[in-house]
């Protein structure tokens, strides 16, 4: 039995080794097939992509100084624009302050002028119109007194109140 058992183990080991050899052969063929595909893909990448990358690299190398110059110019321009805007802001603020001051001065001038016109009107009324009314009243009184003294008929009032009774009835 010992002999038979040994033969079985040798047969099993031989079968396992053969099976491993077949698996390794299959792996070798699969790797070789994948390797061929990878080489084809690498060749395609070298023929198509690498020239594009080299062209892009050359383009970037050529454009880099221009981009740096453009960046510098944009930075300087933005600084100049910012400075000019600050100057314009300061100027506009100054103009607005001066305008506001002039409007206040014009308002004060107009108020003083209106006050003086009112004062002048009051003064004219007190010094000219009131004495003229008094003189007019005095002249009317003197005129009426002279007419009565000279015997002239009495003047009829202008509003029609002094109409004689004879004329009332027609």
C-alpha positions in Angstrom: 0.0 0.0 0.0 2.9 2.2 0.6 3.9 1.8 -3.0 0.5 2.6 -4.3 0.2 5.6 -2.1 3.5 6.9 -3.3 2.5 6.4 -6.9 -0.8 8.3 -6.3 1.2 11.2 -4.8 3.7 11.2 -7.6 0.8 11.1 -10.1 -1.0 14.0 -8.3 2.3 16.0 -8.2 2.9 15.3 -11.9 -0.6 16.4 -12.7 -0.2 19.6 -10.6 3.1 20.4 -12.3 1.6 19.8 -15.8 -1.4 21.9 -14.8 0.9 24.7 -13.6 2.9 24.5 -16.8 -0.3 24.9 -18.8 -1.4 27.8 -16.7 2.1 29.5 -17.1 1.9 28.9 -20.9 -1.5 30.5 -21.0 -0.3 33.4 -19.0 2.8 33.7 -21.3 0.6 33.8 -24.3 -1.8 36.4 -22.7 1.1 38.6 -21.7 2.6 38.4 -25.1 -0.7 39.3 -26.7 -1.1 42.3 -24.3 2.5 43.3 -24.9 1.9 43.4 -28.6 -1.1 45.5 -28.1 0.8 47.8 -25.8 3.6 48.2 -28.3 1.1 49.1 -31.0 -0.5 51.6 -28.7 2.9 53.1 -27.7 3.9 53.4 -31.3 0.6 55.1 -32.1 1.1 57.5 -29.2 4.6 58.3 -30.4 3.5 59.0 -33.9 0.4 61.0 -33.0 0.6 62.5 -29.6 4.3 63.3 -29.1 4.5 65.6 -32.1 1.5 67.5 -30.8 3.0 67.7 -27.4 6.3 68.9 -28.9 4.4 71.5 -31.0 2.5 72.6 -27.9 5.8 72.9 -25.9 7.4 74.9 -28.7 4.3 77.1 -28.9 4.4 77.7 -25.2 8.1 78.4 -25.3 7.5 80.9 -28.1 4.4 82.6 -26.5 5.8 82.7 -22.9 7.7 86.0 -23.4 4.7 87.6 -25.1 2.4 86.5 -22.3 4.8 87.9 -19.7 4.9 91.2 -21.6 1.2 91.2 -21.9 0.8 90.5 -18.2 3.2 93.4 -17.4 1.4 95.8 -19.7 -2.0 94.9 -18.2 -0.6 95.4 -14.7 0.8 98.8 -15.6 -2.4 99.8 -17.3 -4.5 98.8 -14.4 -2.2 100.8 -12.1 -2.5 103.9 -14.4 -6.3 103.5 -14.6 -6.6 103.2 -10.8 -4.4 106.3 -10.3 -6.5 108.3 -12.9 -9.7 107.2 -11.3 -8.5 108.3 -7.9 -7.6 111.7 -9.4 -11.0 112.0 -11.1 -12.7 111.0 -7.8 -10.7 113.7 -6.0 -11.5 116.3 -8.7 -15.2 115.4 -8.7 -15.3 115.5 -4.9 -13.7 119.0 -5.0 -16.2 120.2 -7.7 -19.1 118.9 -5.7 -17.9 120.6 -2.5 -17.4 123.9 -4.3 -20.8 123.6 -6.0 -22.4 122.9 -2.7 -20.7 125.9 -1.2 -21.8 128.2 -4.1 -25.4 126.9 -3.8 -25.3 127.7 -0.1 -23.9 131.2 -0.8 -26.5 131.8 -3.5 -29.3 130.7 -1.1 -28.0 133.1 1.5 -27.7 135.9 -1.0 -31.2 135.3 -2.2 -32.6 135.2 1.4 -30.8 138.5 2.2 -32.1 140.1 -1.0 -35.7 139.0 -0.2 -35.3 140.3 3.3 -34.1 143.7 2.0 -36.9 143.8 -0.5 -39.4 143.3 2.3 -37.7 145.9 4.4 -37.7 148.3 1.5 -41.3 147.6 0.8 -42.2 148.2 4.4 -40.2 151.4 4.5 -41.8 152.7 1.3 -45.2 151.9 2.7 -44.4 153.7 6.0 -42.6 156.7 4.5 -44.4 157.3 1.1 -47.8 155.6 0.9 -49.1 156.3 4.4 -48.2 160.1 4.2 -49.7 160.2 0.7 -53.0 158.8 2.0 -53.0 161.3 4.8 -52.2 164.2 2.4 -55.0 162.8 0.0 -57.5 162.8 2.9 -56.4 166.3 4.0 -56.8 167.6 0.4 -60.2 165.9 0.0 -61.2 167.6 3.3 -59.9 171.0 2.2 -61.6 170.6 -1.2 -64.9 169.8 0.4 -64.5 172.7 2.8 -63.7 175.2 0.0 -66.7 174.0 -2.1 -69.0 174.4 0.8 -67.5 177.8 1.6 -67.9 179.0 -2.0 -71.4 177.6 -2.1 -71.1 175.1 -4.8 -73.4 172.2 -4.9 -72.3 169.3 -3.0 -70.6 166.7 -5.1 -72.5 163.4 -5.4 -70.6 160.4 -4.3 -69.3 158.1 -7.0 -71.1 155.0 -5.7 -74.6 156.5 -6.3 -75.6 156.8 -2.6 -76.4 160.4 -2.6 -79.1 160.4 -5.3 -81.9 162.9 -4.6 -85.3 161.4 -3.8 -86.9 163.0 -6.9 -84.7 161.0 -9.2 -85.5 157.8 -7.5 -89.1 157.7 -8.9 -89.6 157.9 -12.5 
